Amino acid sequence: MGSHSKTSGMAKTSGMGRRTLLKAGAAVGAIQFASPFIISARGDEPIKIGVDNPLTGIYTALGKNENTGMELAASQINAKGGILGREIKLVVEDSTSDKTDVAVQKARKLIQSDNVNFLIGNVNSSHAIAIAQVAAELKTVHIVPGGHADAVTGSSCHWTTFRICNTGAMQGNAMAGPLVKALGKKIYIIAQDYAFGHALHDGLAKAAAKAGGTIVGEEFFPLGTTDYSAVLIKARAANPDILVDLAAGDDGINSIKQAVQFGLDKQLHIAGMQQELEVIEGLPLEARIGTWMFEWYWKQPNVPHVAEFVAAIRKVTNKVPTARTWFGYASVWSLALAANQAKTLDAVKVAHTLEGMKLPPEVALMPGAPFFRAEDHQLVPSVFVGHEQAKGIDDPEDLFVVDQVVNVADVMPTPAETGCKLDFPA
């Protein structure tokens, strides 16, 4: 898809008038807002959600999967009456994977020209931080589905911005113990040289030191690097126990593939923090190795509603949902739940309603009850630590084995430690 604006709304259904919402608590507790909340006359303007996410470049697969999750959520919400009885329409722009100025320009276009009510984006952390500034300036509630730099809900936080995915510190704290305990103390880190790579590096370095590990070296490389030989030769020379690869998207695929071609997997452990199904699927069988963390995984046999979500996505894409699909899904549902509970589109009221809001089981799709922490607007979920497998045993798409589920509330930094100070308008 190019950079032209595209709307993807679902068919409108006319009804006999607007029904009132259930009481606020019930709206969040169960997805059935009312029974059903009828979408009102066709003349009503749809509620527009702007999507500013990559559809080209190294993060194409991640951006497209987030958008698929958003589309499913929009269709489900519209079937249940939309937001305040009005149909949701997604207005999608290509932010690119690596041009922050383009992502910012698209955010302004969506809010000022397309008049979207809410904004979602971005996969790229640098884009997410920059888009958040635009959303704050233009007083638009904004959800970051999958940009992980700590600053988004830390030093650069805004009252308008909420985030679904984890921070580098959250991931580092969840992963450092299992890595050091199982694989060894000497760690060499390779990462992409921008906000995301540095956030994950810093999170792991701090957490590894507490767990008794040592960082024996690190190497940052530009986005879109294709030849990793120099990076990998340096890593091998440092003689670590573990090579921790923190790259995402196509960079994750290429760096892991080349590490295995170099035979590093025979000399040391290859591992990481955040791993994604999009990356594993892009690897040859012999490179589907190592210990990693998933932020969401599709195979959760004992968790309610996950099977229905997987079936709904498979029906559309012929593939299982990834963590990215869930990020997009949870983003749109969070906005709808909050606006319907607040009974308004007013940004300040919607933001206050999101603070502390628990995702209902049909949206959470994981153990525990993820909620948005009021002090920094960070979602507090569970994460899945485990290992890759070359082929699924019962299902060809089951390429990750969950060894333990970590409740992030137990390991994340306190609100005071994040550096976030939220400043609502008077």
C-alpha positions as CSV (number, residue, x, y, z in Angstrom):
1,M,0.0,0.0,0.0
2,G,1.2,3.5,-0.8
3,S,1.0,6.6,1.3
4,H,-2.4,7.6,0.1
5,S,-5.1,7.9,2.8
6,K,-7.4,4.8,2.9
7,T,-10.5,4.4,4.9
8,S,-11.5,1.0,6.1
9,G,-14.8,1.2,7.8
10,M,-17.4,-1.6,8.0
11,A,-20.9,-1.4,6.4
12,K,-23.3,0.9,8.3
13,T,-26.5,-0.5,9.7
14,S,-29.3,1.9,10.1
15,G,-31.3,1.6,13.3
16,M,-34.4,3.0,14.9
17,G,-32.6,5.4,17.2
18,R,-29.9,5.5,19.7
19,R,-30.0,3.4,22.8
20,T,-28.2,4.4,26.0
21,L,-25.1,2.7,27.2
22,L,-25.0,0.4,30.1
23,K,-23.6,1.9,33.3
24,A,-19.9,2.7,33.0
25,G,-18.6,-0.3,35.0
26,A,-20.5,-2.8,33.0
27,A,-19.3,-1.3,29.7
28,V,-15.7,-2.1,30.6
29,G,-16.5,-5.4,32.3
30,A,-18.2,-6.9,29.3
31,I,-17.9,-6.2,25.7
32,Q,-21.6,-6.2,25.1
33,F,-22.0,-2.5,25.7
34,A,-25.8,-2.8,25.5
35,S,-28.0,-5.3,23.8
36,P,-27.0,-4.4,21.1
37,F,-26.3,-0.7,21.0
38,I,-27.9,0.2,17.6
39,I,-25.8,2.3,15.2
40,S,-28.0,5.3,14.5
41,A,-29.1,6.9,11.2
42,R,-26.8,6.9,8.2
43,G,-26.4,10.7,8.3
44,D,-24.3,10.5,11.5
45,E,-20.6,11.2,11.0
46,P,-18.5,8.1,11.7
47,I,-16.0,8.2,14.5
48,K,-12.6,8.3,12.8
49,I,-9.5,6.6,14.2
50,G,-6.3,7.7,12.5
51,V,-3.7,5.0,12.0
52,D,-0.1,6.3,11.4
53,N,1.9,3.0,11.0
54,P,4.5,1.6,8.6
55,L,3.2,-0.1,5.4
56,T,6.6,0.1,3.6
57,G,10.2,-0.6,4.6
58,I,11.7,-3.0,7.2
59,Y,8.7,-2.9,9.5
60,T,6.0,-3.6,6.8
61,A,5.0,-6.9,8.2
62,L,4.7,-5.6,11.7
63,G,2.7,-2.5,10.7
64,K,0.3,-4.5,8.5
65,N,-0.3,-7.1,11.2
66,E,-1.1,-4.3,13.7
67,N,-3.5,-2.9,11.2
68,T,-5.2,-6.3,10.7
69,G,-5.9,-6.4,14.5
70,M,-7.3,-2.9,14.3
71,E,-9.6,-3.8,11.5
72,L,-11.0,-6.9,13.3
73,A,-11.6,-4.8,16.4
74,A,-13.4,-2.1,14.4
75,S,-15.7,-4.6,12.7
76,Q,-16.5,-6.2,16.1
77,I,-17.2,-2.8,17.8
78,N,-19.4,-1.7,14.8
79,A,-21.4,-5.0,15.1
80,K,-22.0,-4.1,18.8
81,G,-23.1,-0.5,18.1
82,G,-19.8,1.4,17.4
83,I,-18.7,4.3,19.7
84,L,-21.7,6.2,21.1
85,G,-23.9,4.7,18.4
86,R,-21.7,5.8,15.6
87,E,-19.7,3.6,13.2
88,I,-15.9,3.5,13.6
89,K,-13.9,4.2,10.5
90,L,-10.1,3.6,10.3
91,V,-8.2,6.3,8.3
92,V,-4.8,4.7,7.4
93,E,-1.6,6.4,6.5
94,D,1.8,4.9,5.7
95,S,4.3,6.5,8.2
96,T,7.2,4.6,6.4
97,S,9.5,2.5,8.6
98,D,12.3,5.0,9.0
99,K,11.4,8.6,8.2
100,T,10.2,10.3,11.3
101,D,9.5,13.5,9.5
102,V,7.0,11.6,7.3
103,A,5.3,10.0,10.4
104,V,4.9,13.5,12.0
105,Q,3.5,15.0,8.8
106,K,1.0,12.1,8.5
107,A,0.0,12.6,12.2
108,R,-0.7,16.3,11.5
109,K,-2.7,15.4,8.3
110,L,-4.8,12.9,10.1
111,I,-5.7,15.2,13.0
112,Q,-6.0,18.5,11.2
113,S,-7.2,17.6,7.7
114,D,-9.0,14.2,8.2
115,N,-10.3,15.4,11.6
116,V,-9.8,12.0,13.2
117,N,-11.1,11.7,16.8
118,F,-8.3,9.4,18.0
119,L,-4.8,8.5,16.8
120,I,-2.9,5.1,16.8
121,G,0.8,4.6,16.0
122,N,3.7,3.6,15.7
123,V,5.8,0.5,15.4
124,N,9.0,2.6,15.2
125,S,9.8,4.1,18.7
126,S,11.3,7.3,17.3
127,H,8.1,7.8,15.3
128,A,6.0,7.0,18.3
129,I,7.8,9.6,20.5
130,A,7.4,12.3,17.7
131,I,3.8,11.4,17.0
132,A,3.0,11.6,20.7
133,Q,4.2,15.2,20.7
134,V,1.9,16.1,17.9
135,A,-1.1,14.4,19.6
136,A,-0.3,16.3,22.8
137,E,-0.1,19.6,21.0
138,L,-3.4,19.0,19.2
139,K,-5.1,17.4,22.3
140,T,-5.9,14.1,20.7
141,V,-5.9,10.8,22.6
142,H,-3.2,8.6,21.1
143,I,-2.3,5.0,21.6
144,V,1.1,3.6,20.8
145,P,0.5,-0.1,19.9
146,G,4.1,-1.3,19.3
147,G,6.9,1.3,19.9
148,H,8.9,0.1,22.9
149,A,11.3,3.0,23.9
150,D,10.9,3.7,27.6
151,A,10.5,7.4,26.9
152,V,7.0,7.0,25.4
153,T,5.5,6.4,28.9
154,G,8.6,7.7,30.7
155,S,10.6,11.0,30.2
156,S,8.6,11.9,27.1
157,C,5.1,10.9,28.4
158,H,2.0,13.0,27.7
159,W,-1.5,13.0,29.2
160,T,-2.8,12.2,25.7
161,T,-0.6,9.1,25.0
162,F,-1.2,5.5,26.2
163,R,0.9,2.4,25.2
164,I,0.0,-1.3,24.7
165,C,3.5,-2.9,24.2
166,N,6.1,-3.1,26.9
167,T,9.1,-0.8,27.7
168,G,12.7,-1.9,27.4
169,A,13.0,-1.9,31.2
170,M,9.9,-4.1,31.6
171,Q,11.4,-6.6,29.0
172,G,14.9,-6.5,30.5
173,N,13.5,-7.1,34.0
174,A,11.4,-10.0,32.8
175,M,14.2,-11.6,30.7
176,A,17.5,-11.0,32.6
177,G,16.9,-13.6,35.3
178,P,16.0,-16.5,33.0
179,L,18.9,-15.7,30.7
180,V,21.6,-15.4,33.4
181,K,20.3,-18.4,35.3
182,A,20.0,-20.7,32.3
183,L,22.6,-19.6,29.8
184,G,25.5,-17.8,31.5
185,K,26.7,-14.6,32.9
186,K,28.7,-13.0,30.1
187,I,26.5,-11.2,27.6
188,Y,27.2,-9.5,24.3
189,I,24.4,-7.3,22.9
190,I,23.8,-6.3,19.3
191,A,21.0,-3.8,18.6
192,Q,19.6,-1.3,16.2
193,D,21.0,2.2,16.6
194,Y,17.9,4.2,17.4
195,A,15.5,4.7,20.4
196,F,14.2,1.1,20.4
197,G,17.6,-0.6,20.3
198,H,19.0,1.7,23.0
199,A,15.9,1.2,25.3
200,L,16.1,-2.6,25.1
201,H,19.9,-2.5,25.6
202,D,19.6,-0.2,28.7
203,G,16.8,-2.3,30.1
204,L,18.7,-5.5,29.8
205,A,22.1,-4.1,31.0
206,K,20.5,-2.8,34.2
207,A,18.5,-5.9,34.9
208,A,21.4,-8.3,34.0
209,A,23.7,-6.5,36.5
210,K,21.1,-7.1,39.3
211,A,20.8,-10.8,38.2
212,G,24.6,-11.3,38.4
213,G,25.3,-10.9,34.7
214,T,27.9,-8.8,32.9
215,I,27.7,-7.0,29.6
216,V,31.1,-7.8,27.9
217,G,30.4,-5.7,24.9
218,E,27.8,-4.2,22.6
219,E,27.4,-3.1,19.0
220,F,24.7,-0.8,17.5
221,F,24.0,-0.9,13.8
222,P,21.9,1.2,11.5
223,L,18.3,0.3,10.6
224,G,18.2,-1.7,7.4
225,T,21.7,-3.2,7.7
226,T,22.1,-6.2,5.4
227,D,25.7,-7.4,6.2
228,Y,26.3,-8.3,9.8
229,S,29.8,-10.0,9.4
230,A,31.7,-7.1,11.1
231,V,29.2,-7.0,14.0
232,L,29.3,-10.8,14.5
233,I,33.1,-11.0,14.3
234,K,33.4,-8.4,17.1
235,A,30.8,-10.3,19.2
236,R,32.6,-13.6,18.8
237,A,36.0,-12.0,19.8
238,A,34.5,-10.9,23.1
239,N,34.0,-14.5,24.1
240,P,30.5,-14.2,25.7
241,D,28.3,-17.0,27.0
242,I,25.3,-15.4,25.3
243,L,24.8,-13.3,22.1
244,V,21.7,-11.2,22.8
245,D,20.2,-10.0,19.5
246,L,17.8,-7.1,20.1
247,A,16.9,-6.3,16.5
248,A,13.3,-6.3,15.2
249,G,11.7,-6.7,11.8
250,D,13.9,-7.6,8.8
251,D,17.0,-6.6,10.8
252,G,16.1,-9.4,13.3
253,I,15.7,-11.9,10.5
254,N,19.0,-11.0,8.8
255,S,21.1,-10.8,11.9
256,I,20.0,-14.1,13.4
257,K,20.3,-15.9,10.0
258,Q,23.9,-14.7,9.5
259,A,24.8,-15.5,13.1
260,V,23.8,-19.1,12.4
261,Q,25.6,-19.1,9.0
262,F,28.7,-18.0,10.9
263,G,28.3,-21.0,13.2
264,L,27.9,-18.8,16.3
265,D,25.1,-21.0,17.6
266,K,27.6,-23.9,17.9
267,Q,30.0,-21.7,20.0
268,L,27.7,-19.7,22.3
269,H,24.0,-19.3,23.1
270,I,21.9,-17.1,20.9
271,A,19.0,-15.4,22.7
272,G,17.2,-12.1,23.0
273,M,14.3,-10.3,24.7
274,Q,11.4,-9.4,22.4
275,Q,10.9,-12.0,19.7
276,E,8.1,-12.0,17.1
277,L,6.4,-14.6,15.0
278,E,7.0,-12.4,11.9
279,V,10.8,-12.8,12.5
280,I,10.7,-16.5,13.2
281,E,8.6,-17.2,10.1
282,G,11.3,-15.4,8.0
283,L,14.1,-17.6,9.3
284,P,15.4,-20.9,7.8
285,L,14.6,-23.9,10.1
286,E,18.1,-24.2,11.4
287,A,18.0,-20.6,12.6
288,R,14.8,-21.0,14.7
289,I,16.7,-21.3,17.9
290,G,17.3,-19.6,21.2
291,T,15.6,-18.3,24.4
292,W,13.3,-15.3,23.9
293,M,10.3,-13.4,25.2
294,F,7.0,-12.9,23.4
295,E,4.7,-10.1,24.5
296,W,1.7,-12.1,23.3
297,Y,1.4,-15.6,21.9
298,W,-1.5,-17.2,20.1
299,K,-1.3,-20.6,21.7
300,Q,-2.8,-20.2,25.2
301,P,-5.0,-23.3,25.6
302,N,-6.4,-22.4,29.0
303,V,-7.1,-18.7,28.5
304,P,-10.7,-17.7,27.6
305,H,-11.5,-16.1,24.2
306,V,-8.0,-16.7,22.7
307,A,-9.2,-19.5,20.4
308,E,-12.0,-17.3,19.0
309,F,-9.6,-14.5,18.3
310,V,-7.2,-16.8,16.6
311,A,-10.1,-18.3,14.5
312,A,-11.3,-14.8,13.5
313,I,-7.9,-13.6,12.3
314,R,-7.2,-16.9,10.5
315,K,-10.4,-16.5,8.6
316,V,-9.2,-13.1,7.3
317,T,-5.5,-13.8,6.8
318,N,-5.1,-17.7,6.7
319,K,-2.4,-17.2,9.4
320,V,-2.4,-17.1,13.2
321,P,-2.4,-13.6,14.9
322,T,1.0,-12.3,16.1
323,A,1.7,-10.1,19.1
324,R,1.4,-7.2,16.6
325,T,-2.1,-8.3,15.6
326,W,-3.0,-8.2,19.3
327,F,-1.4,-4.8,19.8
328,G,-3.6,-3.3,17.1
329,Y,-6.7,-5.1,18.3
330,A,-6.2,-4.0,22.0
331,S,-5.6,-0.4,20.8
332,V,-8.9,0.1,19.0
333,W,-10.9,-1.8,21.7
334,S,-9.3,0.4,24.5
335,L,-10.4,3.6,22.8
336,A,-13.9,2.3,22.2
337,L,-14.3,1.0,25.8
338,A,-13.1,4.3,27.2
339,A,-15.2,6.5,25.0
340,N,-18.3,4.4,25.6
341,Q,-17.7,4.4,29.3
342,A,-17.1,8.1,29.4
343,K,-20.1,8.7,27.1
344,T,-18.1,11.4,25.3
345,L,-15.3,11.9,22.8
346,D,-13.8,14.7,25.0
347,A,-10.1,13.9,25.1
348,V,-9.5,14.8,28.8
349,K,-12.5,12.7,29.9
350,V,-11.5,9.7,27.7
351,A,-7.9,9.9,28.9
352,H,-9.0,9.9,32.6
353,T,-11.3,6.9,31.8
354,L,-8.4,5.0,30.3
355,E,-6.3,5.6,33.5
356,G,-6.5,2.4,35.6
357,M,-8.9,0.7,33.1
358,K,-8.6,-3.1,33.0
359,L,-9.0,-4.8,29.7
360,P,-11.9,-7.3,29.8
361,P,-11.0,-10.9,29.1
362,E,-12.3,-10.8,25.5
363,V,-9.7,-8.1,24.8
364,A,-6.9,-9.0,27.3
365,L,-6.5,-12.5,25.7
366,M,-3.8,-13.4,28.3
367,P,-3.6,-14.6,31.9
368,G,-4.3,-11.9,34.6
369,A,-6.0,-8.6,34.0
370,P,-3.9,-6.1,32.0
371,F,-4.6,-2.5,33.0
372,F,-3.3,1.0,32.1
373,R,-1.3,2.3,35.0
374,A,-2.7,5.7,35.8
375,E,0.6,7.4,36.7
376,D,2.3,6.8,33.3
377,H,-0.4,5.3,30.9
378,Q,1.6,2.1,30.4
379,L,-0.3,-1.1,30.0
380,V,0.7,-3.7,32.6
381,P,0.4,-7.2,31.0
382,S,1.8,-10.7,31.3
383,V,4.7,-11.8,29.0
384,F,5.7,-15.2,27.8
385,V,9.3,-16.5,28.2
386,G,10.3,-19.6,26.2
387,H,12.2,-21.0,23.3
388,E,11.8,-21.3,19.5
389,Q,11.1,-24.5,17.7
390,A,11.9,-25.1,14.0
391,K,8.5,-26.8,13.3
392,G,5.2,-26.8,15.1
393,I,4.3,-30.3,16.5
394,D,0.5,-30.0,16.4
395,D,0.3,-26.9,14.2
396,P,2.8,-25.7,11.7
397,E,2.5,-22.1,12.9
398,D,3.4,-23.0,16.5
399,L,7.0,-21.9,16.5
400,F,7.5,-20.9,20.1
401,V,7.2,-23.0,23.3
402,V,6.2,-21.0,26.4
403,D,8.2,-22.1,29.4
404,Q,6.9,-19.5,31.9
405,V,4.5,-16.6,32.0
406,V,5.8,-13.5,33.9
407,N,3.4,-11.0,35.4
408,V,5.0,-7.7,34.5
409,A,3.5,-5.9,37.5
410,D,6.0,-7.9,39.6
411,V,9.1,-6.7,37.7
412,M,8.4,-3.3,36.2
413,P,9.9,0.0,37.3
414,T,7.7,2.1,39.7
415,P,6.0,5.2,38.2
416,A,8.6,7.4,40.0
417,E,11.5,5.5,38.3
418,T,10.1,6.0,34.8
419,G,10.5,9.8,34.9
420,C,6.9,10.4,33.7
421,K,5.1,13.5,34.9
422,L,1.6,13.8,33.4
423,D,0.4,17.3,33.0
424,F,-3.4,17.5,32.2
425,P,-4.9,20.8,30.9
426,A,-6.4,22.8,33.7
